[in-house]
């Protein structure tokens, strides 16, 4: 489908605007080509930062030749975009560092409606009540459990919580909610960490 879309934009009728995602990686490199050859403007929806993500995963070497080339491609794409949509406020700063114009960067939260998903008091939290965490100090990670996420520090902190604690209700409880390619790895660690709870996504139950 992605290849078909690219060929259609290159040889089909001219489009008013092409919209490129950052997945699959570097497919958006076609965007400036279409703009140059056919005068088609484009927008980018940045859901992942490349090549930074590949560097953090150890796939590419920081400062390596290929890394510098891929960084230059990404920067070129972002500089030429009519609009750059980011899914996080910190990400807006990162794409600005790569050359995207600040007045063309737009933050749109991904997967949630910020007018609906807002902080609530602990006493009103249905998950706390159901799990019996009413008085617990909870350290929570919720989201994708993929190769790009780093959990070693989280697991190490959970492992360091003493079995005996001066105040049982304030004893830190580490909770991970999500699914992904590293879910099995994390659940295996959870078996040996008393203060670590791993749960699947709960959006259907609490939406």
C-alpha positions as CSV (number, residue, x, y, z in Angstrom):
1,X,0.0,0.0,0.0
2,X,2.8,2.4,0.9
3,X,4.6,1.7,-2.4
4,X,1.4,2.1,-4.3
5,X,0.8,5.4,-2.6
6,X,4.3,6.6,-3.5
7,X,4.0,5.6,-7.1
8,X,0.5,7.2,-7.4
9,X,1.8,10.5,-6.1
10,X,4.8,10.4,-8.5
11,X,2.9,9.4,-11.7
12,X,-0.8,9.9,-10.9
13,X,-2.8,13.1,-10.8
14,X,-1.3,16.0,-8.9
15,X,-2.3,16.3,-5.2
16,X,-2.9,19.4,-3.3
17,X,-1.0,18.1,-0.3
18,X,0.9,14.9,0.4
19,X,0.9,13.7,4.0
20,X,3.8,11.5,5.1
21,X,4.2,9.5,8.3
22,X,7.5,8.6,9.9
23,X,6.6,4.9,9.4
24,X,8.0,3.0,7.6
25,X,11.3,4.7,8.4
26,X,12.5,7.2,5.9
27,X,9.7,6.7,3.4
28,X,9.1,10.4,3.9
29,X,12.4,11.0,2.0
30,X,10.1,10.9,-1.1
31,X,8.4,14.1,0.0
32,X,11.0,16.6,-1.2
33,X,11.4,14.6,-4.4
34,X,7.7,15.0,-5.2
35,X,7.8,18.6,-4.2
36,X,10.7,19.2,-6.6
37,X,9.4,17.2,-9.5
38,X,5.7,17.9,-9.4
39,X,5.4,21.0,-7.1
40,X,3.3,19.0,-4.6
41,X,3.6,20.4,-1.1
42,X,3.7,18.0,1.9
43,X,3.1,17.7,5.6
44,X,4.8,15.3,8.0
45,X,3.3,13.5,10.9
46,X,6.2,12.8,13.2
47,X,5.5,9.8,15.5
48,X,9.1,8.6,15.7
49,X,12.4,10.5,15.5
50,X,14.8,9.0,13.0
51,X,17.7,8.3,13.1
52,X,17.8,9.2,16.8
53,X,15.6,6.2,17.7
54,X,17.9,3.8,15.8
55,X,20.9,5.3,17.6
56,X,19.2,4.8,21.0
57,X,18.5,1.2,20.1
58,X,22.1,0.5,19.2
59,X,21.3,-0.1,15.5
60,X,23.3,2.9,14.4
61,X,26.4,4.5,15.9
62,X,26.2,8.1,17.1
63,X,28.3,10.3,14.8
64,X,28.7,7.5,12.2
65,X,28.6,8.3,8.5
66,X,25.3,6.5,7.9
67,X,23.8,8.2,10.9
68,X,24.9,11.7,9.7
69,X,23.5,11.0,6.2
70,X,20.1,9.8,7.6
71,X,20.0,12.8,10.0
72,X,20.6,15.2,7.0
73,X,17.8,13.5,5.1
74,X,15.3,13.9,8.0
75,X,16.3,17.5,8.6
76,X,15.9,18.2,4.9
77,X,12.4,16.7,4.9
78,X,11.3,18.6,8.0
79,X,12.6,22.0,6.7
80,X,10.7,21.7,3.5
81,X,7.3,20.6,5.1
82,X,4.3,22.9,5.0
83,X,3.3,21.5,8.4
84,X,5.0,19.2,10.9
85,X,2.6,17.4,13.3
86,X,4.2,16.1,16.5
87,X,2.6,13.9,19.2
88,X,4.5,15.4,22.1
89,X,5.6,18.8,23.4
90,X,9.2,17.6,23.8
91,X,9.2,16.3,20.3
92,X,8.3,19.8,19.0
93,X,11.6,21.0,20.5
94,X,13.5,18.1,18.8
95,X,12.1,18.7,15.3
96,X,12.8,22.4,15.7
97,X,16.5,21.6,16.4
98,X,16.5,19.6,13.2
99,X,15.4,22.7,11.3
100,X,11.6,22.6,11.2
101,X,10.2,26.1,11.4
102,X,8.5,26.8,14.7
103,X,5.5,28.4,13.1
104,X,4.9,25.2,11.1
105,X,5.1,22.8,14.1
106,X,1.7,21.7,15.5
107,X,1.2,19.6,18.6
108,X,-1.6,17.1,18.4
109,X,-1.8,14.5,21.2
110,X,-1.8,10.9,19.9
111,X,-4.5,8.4,21.0
112,X,-6.1,10.7,23.6
113,X,-8.4,13.7,23.8
114,X,-6.8,16.0,26.4
115,X,-10.2,17.5,27.2
116,X,-11.4,14.0,28.2
117,X,-8.3,12.4,29.7
118,X,-7.3,14.6,32.7
119,X,-5.8,14.0,36.1
120,X,-8.2,12.9,38.8
121,X,-7.9,12.6,42.6
122,X,-6.7,9.2,43.9
123,X,-10.0,8.8,45.8
124,X,-11.8,8.9,42.4
125,X,-9.5,6.6,40.5
126,X,-11.4,3.4,39.6
127,X,-8.2,1.4,38.8
128,X,-6.8,2.2,42.3
129,X,-10.0,1.0,43.9
130,X,-10.2,-2.2,41.9
131,X,-6.6,-3.1,42.4
132,X,-6.5,-2.2,46.1
133,X,-4.0,0.6,45.6
134,X,-6.0,3.3,47.4
135,X,-3.2,4.3,49.7
136,X,-0.2,3.1,47.8
137,X,2.5,5.3,46.2
138,X,2.4,4.1,42.6
139,X,5.1,4.6,40.0
140,X,3.4,4.0,36.7
141,X,4.6,3.4,33.1
142,X,1.8,3.1,30.6
143,X,2.3,2.6,26.8
144,X,4.2,0.5,24.3
145,X,6.6,-2.2,25.5
146,X,8.7,-2.2,22.4
147,X,12.4,-2.3,21.5
148,X,12.7,1.5,21.5
149,X,11.6,1.8,25.2
150,X,14.1,1.5,28.0
151,X,13.0,-0.3,31.1
152,X,16.2,-1.4,32.9
153,X,16.2,1.6,35.3
154,X,12.6,1.1,36.0
155,X,13.1,-2.6,36.8
156,X,16.2,-1.8,38.9
157,X,14.3,0.8,41.0
158,X,11.5,-1.7,41.6
159,X,14.0,-4.3,42.7
160,X,15.6,-2.0,45.2
161,X,12.4,-1.5,47.2
162,X,13.0,-3.2,50.6
163,X,10.8,-6.1,51.5
164,X,10.2,-4.5,54.9
165,X,9.1,-0.9,54.8
166,X,8.4,1.6,57.6
167,X,5.1,2.5,56.1
168,X,3.4,-0.3,54.2
169,X,0.8,1.9,52.6
170,X,3.5,4.3,51.3
171,X,5.7,1.5,50.1
172,X,6.4,2.2,46.4
173,X,4.6,0.0,43.9
174,X,5.9,-0.1,40.4
175,X,3.3,-0.7,37.7
176,X,3.8,-1.3,34.0
177,X,0.7,-1.3,31.7
178,X,1.0,-2.1,28.0
179,X,1.9,-4.6,25.4
180,X,4.7,-5.0,22.8
181,X,7.7,-7.0,21.7
182,X,9.4,-6.7,25.2
183,X,6.3,-7.7,27.2
184,X,7.6,-11.2,27.8
185,X,11.0,-9.9,28.9
186,X,9.3,-7.6,31.4
187,X,6.9,-10.2,32.8
188,X,9.8,-12.6,33.3
189,X,11.4,-10.0,35.5
190,X,8.2,-9.3,37.3
191,X,8.1,-12.9,38.7
192,X,11.2,-12.1,40.9
193,X,10.3,-8.5,41.8
194,X,7.8,-8.3,44.7
195,X,6.8,-4.7,44.1
196,X,6.3,-4.8,40.3
197,X,3.0,-5.4,38.7
198,X,2.6,-5.8,34.9
199,X,-0.8,-5.4,33.3
200,X,-2.1,-5.5,29.7
201,X,-3.7,-2.4,28.1
202,X,-6.9,-1.4,30.0
203,X,-8.3,1.2,27.6
204,X,-11.5,-0.8,26.8
205,X,-12.3,-1.4,30.4
206,X,-11.7,2.2,31.6
207,X,-12.6,4.2,28.6
